[in-house]
Amino acid sequence: MATLPTRMTAIGIKAPGGPEVLVPEQRAVPTPAEGEILLKVAAAGVNRPDVMQRQGLYPPPPGAPDIPGLEIAGEIVALRANVKRWKTGDRVMALVVGGGYAEYCVAQADHALPVGALPMVEAAAVPETFMTVWHNVFERGALKAGETLLVHGGSSGIGTTAIQLGKQFGARVIVTAGTDEKCAACRKLGADIAVNYKTEDFVAATKAATADKGANVILDMVGGDYIARNYEAASVEGRIVQIAFQGGPKAEVNYMRLMLKRLHHTGSTLRSRSNADKAAIARAVEDKALPLLTSGKVKPVIFKTFPLKEAAAAHALMETSAHIGKIVLTL
């Protein structure tokens, strides 16, 4: 086995602030601990939590690297003796608790999935996004064939994934997006109805599309005044799953809707979950979603790639919300 370098290029955060605080630095190459693998990173997904971390709003959990980046794809170059499934040279994609914006990154062996024939750029767009969608839409939201799924932020990485998985598992999918172009892109991916939230009322559109019954499952990353509106748009026994609060975490809500419709309002974050929880979600994605990726029935939507050293430009693009799908860093 080739000798590994001791130093690597990684993206550090000089201080909380705008994209310009992301700067290439020299760091020590990490060493895998028990149950971990070390990847030579080929590509890393860019996600909203990375932006929040850069802004000082989402600090890494205790013990996690301060380098941003929650999903990677690459080749295993080192591992601990107690890792049985993988070997050096294997190509994997992995959910990580941080450290993805770097030439080398450690991951829990149980949080990795085989890349197979996927291009590395596409593979890097899978772990955080697909695990978030699978856990929240199908496990917490219990979406079933024949039901209606309403997805806010339909043109985001999460949204484009939720559209495709929802359709593959037999749901009717309604999405919201902020431009007619984004709505058209969502329909092209399989969304049955796309609502431009700047010119249309998604509550009225959802009710019109469901004969006034409402959506069975709502995946929401907005929060704020959407919370009360989601209660209006939901069906009886509807399940609303919160994954972010881009519109703010506080709202004034008529909770009578919760009682009268017997609603379930739940939510989750992925980064702070236990290793065992994340391993279970990874296995579910491998069993249920990976075959769809392998067959090409589901495909990560890649909007643009940037070299690792241009992470600041990648964040600046993400903050414009002009993208449709995922932004990925390449090495």
Secondary structure, DSSP 8 states (H G I E B T S, - for coil): -----SEEEEEEESSSSSGGGEEEEEEE-----TTEEEEEEEEEEE-HHHHHHHTTSS---TTS-SS--SEEEEEEEEE-TT--S--TT-EEEEE-SS--SBSEEEEEGGGEEE-TTS-HHHHTTSHHHHHHHIIIIIIIS---TT-EEEESSTTBHHHHHHHHHHHHTT-EEEEEESSHHHHHHHHHHT-SEEEETTTS-HHHHHHHHTTT--EEEEEES--TTHHHHHHHHEEEEEEEEE---TT-S-----THHHHHTT-EEEE--STTS-HHHHHHHHHHHHHHTHHHHHHTSS---EEEEEEGGGHHHHHHHHHHT--SBEEEEE-
